[in-house]
Amino acid sequence: MKQNLQKYSGKLPLKYWIADNIIQDIEKGLFKQNSKLSSINHYSKQTGVSRDTVEKAYVRLKELGYITSAPGKGFYVNTVLSSKLRIMILLEDIDEHRAAICKEIILKTSNFAHAEIRLFFQNLKLLQEHIEQGIGNYHYYIIWHTIMPISDLNMESILGIIPVNKLIQIDKLTSESNAQEILQGVLARIVIP
């Protein structure tokens, strides 16, 4: 599990970079289900990363369901969730209708997917950071924007790094009357494994 820290750019906190690299290794099959990961102390000594940072990375992996721990025995690749889809939901802002639809997306996909919500507050630089940090780590990227047009060249170039088959865009304002239409449109695009 020796990771090449020379590739660490510093754009992302190290704990997230370590966790995301382990996730990629799990999804590539480099770590098989039930295989044991290095202990926190061993990983820390092997890489020169502080024990606290490694522990935070492992906590993130546990929160995402990629690993489990057995007290006194160590950390193991989870046999259940590692095959689940990962969905990143990016919202330019949040209101009660968007919150309700996101909650429904999470509930309706919870048997086969893990979804994360991130806000970018109409800030293209923040949107770009979220996408760059997550690229390759998610099966679907749901981008919800209504204020910034997709025809904006900056928006096009940012979204252009996401493969078309993984990008789901919502560019509608939400209301009670169209909430189900938006929800059904999103769910229809997600291919269940």
N, C-alpha and C positions, 0 to 999 in steps of 0.2 A: 504494500500500500504506500510505497514511497512516492510522494508527489513532487513534481518539479516546481519548487517555489520560485524559480527564476522566471516562470511564466506569470507570476502574480503581478498584476499591473498597479495595484493600490487603489483602483477605482471603487472597489467593493470591499467592505470590511473583511478581514482575513477569515473570520469564523464562517462567513457565508461562502467565501471562495472555496475553503476546504470542504464544507458540506456539499456544495454544488459539484465539486470534482468527484467526491465519493458517490453522489447520486448518478453522475454520468457513468462512472465505472460499474455501478450496479446495473444500470439500464443497458449497458453494452455487454453485460454478462461476465465481466471480469471478476465479480464477486457473485458466487452462486448463493441461492437461498440456503439459509441456515449456516453459511460460512461465518467463521469468527473473524472479527476485525481486530486490529491491534488495540491494545489497551491504551488508555489516555496517556499514561506515563511513557509507554514505549513509543507511541506516535510522537509525543513531545520531544523525547530524546533523539529519535531518528531524524526529525525535521528541523529541530532547533526552535520550534514554535512553542510559546508558553503553554503550560499545562492548562491554564484558565481558558485560553483561546480554543484549544482542542476540545475541552469539555463543552464549551458553548457550541462548537460545531456539532458534536455528538448529540447534544440536547436538541438542536435544530433537526437533525436527522430523525430523532425519536419523535419529535412533534409532527414531522411530515409522514411518519409511519414507515420509513425506510429501514430502520433498525429497531431492535429490542435489546433489553439488557437482562441478564440473569445475575442477581447479586452474588458477588464472589466468583463469578465465572467469566463475565465479560460481555461484549457487545456482539450481536449476531444480525445478519441480514434478515429482515422480516420475510416470512414466507407468504404473507397475505397481500400487503399493500404494494410491494415492489412492482406488481404487474398492473396497478391502477394507472389510469390516465392522470396527467397533471394538467390543470387548466389555470392560466393566468387571466384574471379579469382586470382590465385597466379602465378606470373611470376618470373622466375629466372633472367631475364633481359628483356629489351624492345628494339625493333628495329621497323623500319617503317612497316614491314609486320605484326608483332605481334600486333602493335598498331591498324592497319587497321582491323585485324580480331577481336580484342577485341571490337572495335567500332561497327563492324557489329553484334557481339553477343549481345551487349547492345541494339542496335537499333532493332534487330529482336525479342528480348524478352521483350522489354519495355512495351508492353501491359499487360503482365502477371507476370513480374519479375523485381526485383531491383538488379543490379549487382554492386559489389565493386571490384576494382582492387588493389592488394597489390603486392609489389615487395619484393623478398627475396635475390636478388643479389648473388645467388649461396651459400648462407650462411644457412646451415641446422639448426642452432640454431634459426635464424630469421624465417625460414619457420615453425619450430616447435612452436614458439611463436604465429605466425599468426593463425595457426590451433588451438592451445589450447585456444586462446582468442575467436575464432569464433565457436568452436565446439558446436553444438546444436542450433546455431543461424542462420544457413544457410540450405537450402534445397539441394544445390549442391556446390561442391568444385571442381573447374577446376584448375588443377595443370599443369603448362606448364614448362617442364624441358627437356633440350636436352643435357646438359653437364654432369649432375650427373645421372648415371644410376640408374634405379629403383632397380636393384639387389643389390645396396649398402645397407648393413644391417641397417645403420642408417636411410636411406631414407625409407626403408620398415617399420621400427618401427614407424617412424613419421607418415607416411600415414596410418598405421594400425589402428589408432584411428578413422579414418573416415569410416563410414559404406560403404561397397562396392557399394551399389546402389546409393550412393550420390557422389562418387568419379569419376571424369572424368579426365583422364590423357592424355596429349598431349606430345609426346616425339619425335616429328618431327621438323627438321629445317624448317623454312618457306621460301617460295619464291613465286613469283607471280603465278607460275604454280601449286602449291599445296594449295594455300590459300583457295580456294572454297571447296576442299576436307576436309580440317581441319575444316572449318566452318560448313559444312554439318554434319560431324561426331559428333561435339559437340552438335549441335541443335537436332540431332536424339536421343541423350541420355536424353534430358530434357523433362520430362513429364509435359505437360501443364495441370494445374488444371481445 
